[in-house]
Amino acid sequence: MRSAAFVIASACLLLGGCGGSSRPGDEGGEEAAAPVGSLEALWRAPGEDVAIVPGTSDYGPGRNRVSFLVVDSRSRLVTSPTATVWVARGLKQAPFAEATARLVRIGVPGGAKADATDLYVVDVDLPRPGKYWLLAEPLNASKRIQAIGQVEVKQRTAAPAVGDRAIASHTPTLGSTGGDITRLTTSTRPDRALYVSSVADALAARAPFVVSFATPKYCQSRACGPVVDVVSAVRRQFAGSGVRFIHVEIYEDNDPAKGTNRWVDEWKLPTEPFTFVVDRRGIVTAKLEGAFSASELSAAVERVQR
């Protein structure tokens, strides 16, 4: 996720201008009529126009978790509790889905800080490969604002999807590094319990587990720094439950110049961070790309306990 200002500027160039009178379909400075009932007609309602700042990108056909920020034209985060989201195959087509995105807290008290402390999360059905348009309108904001963007659905996700079998990676542990935790994490407050079990160990033991591929120090987005802290907090919540919690760094030798490590490559992760919840059968039951709230992860862990 790049800076909000960059994303908004890029989207404004793509869409023909944000916050002004120029919209897709304008000709000679005159605004062409938007088809009645179309996504464009909703977008042209009064209010400030900005671009969605995406927090997720790895989509396959079916139900997808989509996260995003809404940032106004002055680079201020919009933090209304909910936002209405419409989905269409094109700007001039009628939306085929409407859902409510909820603002979630993505850090924990005392944990790492991020530029953005909250983001919107919504589950939407994207039935087949191709590009889709999303329009988000935060509700009860101090001023009306509409954020628009595109998502692309591939034939299948790059990373393992819900329902896929987890990859039996021999991820590093305290045992494999002789107890040297500095080789295992870039966190300034490491939770040693996250480095006891490897993914392969958990699968062999038929234990449900959470594995989070993330780098606290080298996180590339405005929101992902607290991910490992959130995982650690949820681990403490489920202490004694039999669910294992595993953290894996992103880069070889924790050095971005060396590229991604072999475990990230084994899981074919197109971005970072990624967190997966896996049941006793070794099946992925939840896939959380980017940042997420403690309550999101807790709910997913509760399901694999049953």
C-alpha positions as CSV (number, residue, x, y, z in Angstrom):
1,M,0.0,0.0,0.0
2,R,1.6,3.3,-1.1
3,S,1.1,6.6,0.6
4,A,-2.4,7.9,0.5
5,A,-1.5,11.1,-1.4
6,F,0.2,9.1,-4.1
7,V,-2.7,6.7,-4.5
8,I,-5.2,9.5,-4.6
9,A,-3.2,11.4,-7.2
10,S,-2.7,8.3,-9.3
11,A,-6.4,7.4,-9.2
12,C,-7.4,11.0,-10.0
13,L,-5.3,10.8,-13.2
14,L,-6.9,7.5,-14.1
15,L,-10.4,8.5,-13.4
16,G,-10.3,12.0,-14.9
17,G,-10.1,14.1,-11.8
18,C,-11.2,13.9,-8.1
19,G,-13.2,16.6,-6.4
20,G,-13.8,18.5,-9.7
21,S,-16.4,18.4,-12.5
22,S,-14.4,16.2,-14.8
23,R,-15.6,12.5,-14.6
24,P,-15.3,9.4,-16.8
25,G,-17.4,10.1,-19.9
26,D,-16.9,13.9,-19.9
27,E,-16.4,15.3,-23.4
28,G,-15.2,18.8,-24.1
29,G,-15.6,19.8,-20.5
30,E,-19.3,18.9,-20.5
31,E,-20.4,16.1,-18.2
32,A,-22.1,13.2,-20.1
33,A,-25.2,11.8,-18.5
34,A,-24.6,8.8,-16.3
35,P,-27.0,5.9,-16.9
36,V,-29.8,5.9,-14.4
37,G,-29.2,3.3,-11.6
38,S,-25.5,2.9,-12.6
39,L,-22.5,3.0,-10.3
40,E,-21.4,6.2,-12.0
41,A,-24.8,7.8,-11.1
42,L,-24.2,6.9,-7.5
43,W,-20.7,8.3,-7.7
44,R,-21.9,11.6,-9.2
45,A,-24.1,12.3,-6.2
46,P,-23.1,15.4,-4.3
47,G,-19.9,15.0,-2.2
48,E,-16.1,14.8,-2.4
49,D,-14.7,12.2,-4.7
50,V,-11.5,10.3,-3.8
51,A,-9.9,7.0,-4.6
52,I,-10.1,3.9,-2.4
53,V,-6.7,3.1,-0.8
54,P,-6.6,-0.7,-1.1
55,G,-5.4,-3.0,1.7
56,T,-5.9,-6.3,-0.1
57,S,-5.3,-7.4,-3.7
58,D,-5.2,-11.2,-3.9
59,Y,-8.7,-12.1,-5.1
60,G,-10.2,-15.3,-6.6
61,P,-13.8,-16.1,-7.7
62,G,-16.2,-16.3,-4.8
63,R,-16.4,-14.5,-1.5
64,N,-13.5,-12.2,-0.7
65,R,-12.4,-10.1,2.2
66,V,-11.7,-6.6,1.0
67,S,-10.0,-4.0,3.2
68,F,-9.4,-0.4,2.4
69,L,-8.8,3.1,3.7
70,V,-10.8,6.2,2.7
71,V,-8.6,9.3,2.7
72,D,-10.0,12.7,1.9
73,S,-8.4,15.2,-0.5
74,R,-6.4,16.7,2.4
75,S,-4.9,13.3,3.2
76,R,-7.0,12.8,6.3
77,L,-8.3,9.4,7.2
78,V,-12.1,9.0,7.3
79,T,-13.1,7.0,10.3
80,S,-16.9,6.8,10.3
81,P,-18.0,3.4,11.9
82,T,-19.5,2.0,8.7
83,A,-19.5,2.6,5.0
84,T,-21.9,1.4,2.3
85,V,-20.1,-0.5,-0.5
86,W,-21.5,-1.0,-4.0
87,V,-20.0,-3.4,-6.5
88,A,-20.4,-3.3,-10.3
89,R,-18.7,-4.8,-13.4
90,G,-18.4,-1.3,-14.9
91,L,-19.0,2.3,-14.1
92,K,-22.0,2.5,-16.4
93,Q,-23.5,-0.7,-15.1
94,A,-25.9,-1.1,-12.2
95,P,-24.3,-2.5,-9.0
96,F,-25.0,-6.2,-8.5
97,A,-24.1,-6.2,-4.8
98,E,-24.4,-3.8,-1.9
99,A,-22.7,-4.5,1.5
100,T,-21.7,-2.7,4.7
101,A,-18.0,-2.2,5.5
102,R,-17.1,-1.9,9.1
103,L,-14.3,0.1,10.5
104,V,-12.0,-2.1,12.6
105,R,-9.1,-1.3,14.9
106,I,-5.8,-2.8,13.6
107,G,-3.5,-2.4,16.6
108,V,-3.4,-3.4,20.3
109,P,-2.7,-1.3,23.4
110,G,1.0,-1.0,23.9
111,G,1.8,-2.5,20.5
112,A,3.5,-1.1,17.4
113,K,2.0,2.0,15.9
114,A,1.0,2.6,12.3
115,D,0.0,5.7,10.2
116,A,-3.5,4.3,10.1
117,T,-5.0,2.8,13.2
118,D,-8.3,1.7,11.6
119,L,-9.4,0.4,8.2
120,Y,-12.6,-0.7,6.5
121,V,-13.3,-4.4,6.0
122,V,-16.1,-5.9,3.9
123,D,-16.9,-9.4,2.5
124,V,-18.2,-9.3,-1.0
125,D,-19.0,-11.9,-3.6
126,L,-16.9,-11.5,-6.8
127,P,-18.3,-14.4,-8.9
128,R,-15.9,-14.7,-11.8
129,P,-12.5,-13.5,-13.0
130,G,-12.2,-9.9,-14.3
131,K,-12.2,-6.4,-13.1
132,Y,-14.8,-4.9,-10.8
133,W,-15.6,-1.4,-9.6
134,L,-16.2,-0.6,-5.9
135,L,-17.8,2.5,-4.6
136,A,-17.6,3.2,-0.8
137,E,-19.5,5.9,1.0
138,P,-18.8,6.3,4.7
139,L,-21.9,6.9,6.7
140,N,-22.4,9.7,9.2
141,A,-19.1,11.4,8.1
142,S,-18.6,15.1,8.8
143,K,-19.0,15.6,5.1
144,R,-20.2,13.4,2.3
145,I,-17.4,11.6,0.6
146,Q,-17.3,8.8,-2.0
147,A,-14.3,6.6,-2.7
148,I,-14.0,4.6,-5.8
149,G,-11.6,2.0,-7.0
150,Q,-11.1,-1.2,-9.0
151,V,-10.3,-4.8,-7.9
152,E,-9.1,-7.6,-10.2
153,V,-10.2,-11.2,-9.7
154,K,-7.8,-13.8,-11.1
155,Q,-8.7,-17.4,-12.1
156,R,-7.4,-18.3,-8.6
157,T,-5.6,-16.5,-5.8
158,A,-1.8,-16.5,-5.8
159,A,-1.6,-17.4,-2.1
160,P,-3.5,-20.4,-0.6
161,A,-7.2,-19.7,-0.5
162,V,-9.8,-20.7,2.0
163,G,-10.4,-24.5,1.5
164,D,-6.9,-25.1,0.2
165,R,-4.4,-27.4,2.0
166,A,-1.7,-25.6,4.0
167,I,1.8,-26.0,2.7
168,A,4.0,-28.1,5.1
169,S,6.9,-25.5,5.4
170,H,9.7,-26.2,7.8
171,T,9.5,-22.6,9.1
172,P,12.3,-21.5,11.5
173,T,11.9,-22.0,15.2
174,L,13.9,-21.3,18.4
175,G,15.0,-24.9,18.1
176,S,16.3,-24.6,14.6
177,T,18.2,-21.3,15.4
178,G,19.7,-22.5,18.7
179,G,17.5,-20.1,20.6
180,D,18.7,-17.0,18.7
181,I,15.4,-15.0,18.5
182,T,17.1,-12.2,16.6
183,R,17.2,-14.5,13.5
184,L,13.5,-15.1,13.8
185,T,11.9,-11.7,14.1
186,T,12.5,-8.0,13.6
187,S,10.1,-7.2,16.4
188,T,11.4,-5.0,19.2
189,R,9.2,-6.9,21.7
190,P,9.4,-10.5,20.5
191,D,6.9,-13.1,21.8
192,R,9.0,-16.2,22.1
193,A,5.8,-18.4,22.0
194,L,5.4,-17.5,18.3
195,Y,8.7,-19.4,17.5
196,V,8.2,-22.7,19.2
197,S,6.4,-24.7,16.4
198,S,7.0,-24.8,12.7
199,V,4.1,-25.1,10.2
200,A,5.3,-28.6,9.4
201,D,5.3,-29.5,13.1
202,A,1.7,-28.2,13.5
203,L,0.5,-30.2,10.5
204,A,2.2,-33.4,11.6
205,A,0.6,-33.0,15.1
206,R,-2.8,-32.3,13.5
207,A,-3.0,-29.2,15.7
208,P,-5.0,-26.1,14.5
209,F,-2.7,-23.1,14.0
210,V,-2.3,-19.5,13.0
211,V,0.7,-18.6,10.8
212,S,1.5,-15.0,10.1
213,F,4.0,-14.0,7.5
214,A,4.9,-10.4,8.4
215,T,7.8,-8.1,9.1
216,P,7.3,-5.6,11.9
217,K,10.5,-3.6,11.0
218,Y,10.2,-3.5,7.2
219,C,6.4,-3.4,6.8
220,Q,5.6,-1.6,3.5
221,S,2.1,-0.2,4.1
222,R,0.5,2.5,6.3
223,A,-1.3,-0.1,8.4
224,C,0.6,-3.4,8.7
225,G,3.2,-2.7,11.4
226,P,1.0,-4.0,14.3
227,V,0.1,-7.3,12.7
228,V,2.5,-9.4,14.8
229,D,1.4,-7.6,17.9
230,V,-2.2,-8.5,17.1
231,V,-1.3,-12.2,16.6
232,S,0.6,-12.2,19.9
233,A,-2.4,-10.7,21.7
234,V,-4.7,-13.3,20.3
235,R,-2.3,-16.0,21.2
236,R,-2.5,-15.0,24.8
237,Q,-6.2,-15.0,24.6
238,F,-6.2,-18.7,23.5
239,A,-3.4,-19.9,25.7
240,G,-3.9,-23.5,26.7
241,S,-6.4,-24.1,23.9
242,G,-4.1,-26.3,21.8
243,V,-4.1,-23.7,18.9
244,R,-0.5,-23.0,17.8
245,F,0.6,-19.5,16.8
246,I,3.5,-19.1,14.4
247,H,5.3,-15.9,13.0
248,V,7.5,-16.0,10.0
249,E,9.5,-13.0,8.7
250,I,9.4,-12.0,5.1
251,Y,13.0,-11.4,3.9
252,E,16.0,-13.7,3.7
253,D,18.1,-13.1,6.8
254,N,15.7,-10.3,7.6
255,D,17.4,-8.2,4.9
256,P,15.0,-6.7,2.2
257,A,18.0,-6.4,-0.2
258,K,18.1,-10.2,-0.3
259,G,14.5,-10.6,-1.4
260,T,11.8,-12.8,0.1
261,N,12.7,-16.0,2.0
262,R,11.9,-19.5,0.9
263,W,8.9,-19.9,3.2
264,V,7.2,-16.8,1.7
265,D,8.0,-18.2,-1.7
266,E,6.7,-21.7,-0.8
267,W,3.3,-20.1,0.1
268,K,3.5,-17.9,-3.1
269,L,2.6,-14.7,-1.3
270,P,2.2,-11.8,-3.7
271,T,2.3,-9.2,-0.9
272,E,2.9,-8.9,2.8
273,P,1.7,-9.4,5.4
274,F,-0.5,-12.5,5.1
275,T,-2.0,-14.5,8.0
276,F,-3.8,-17.9,7.7
277,V,-5.8,-19.9,10.2
278,V,-5.6,-23.7,9.6
279,D,-7.7,-26.4,11.1
280,R,-6.8,-29.9,12.4
281,R,-7.1,-31.4,8.9
282,G,-4.6,-28.9,7.5
283,I,-7.2,-26.9,5.6
284,V,-7.0,-23.1,5.4
285,T,-10.2,-21.8,7.1
286,A,-9.4,-18.1,7.1
287,K,-7.1,-15.9,5.0
288,L,-6.3,-12.4,6.2
289,E,-4.3,-10.3,3.8
290,G,-2.8,-7.1,5.1
291,A,-3.8,-5.7,8.4
292,F,-6.7,-7.0,10.5
293,S,-8.3,-6.5,14.0
294,A,-7.8,-8.8,17.0
295,S,-11.6,-9.5,16.9
296,E,-11.3,-10.7,13.3
297,L,-8.5,-13.2,14.1
298,S,-10.2,-14.2,17.4
299,A,-13.4,-15.1,15.6
300,A,-11.4,-17.2,13.0
301,V,-9.5,-19.0,15.7
302,E,-12.7,-19.8,17.6
303,R,-14.1,-21.6,14.5
304,V,-11.1,-24.0,14.3
305,Q,-11.5,-24.9,18.0
306,R,-14.9,-26.4,17.5
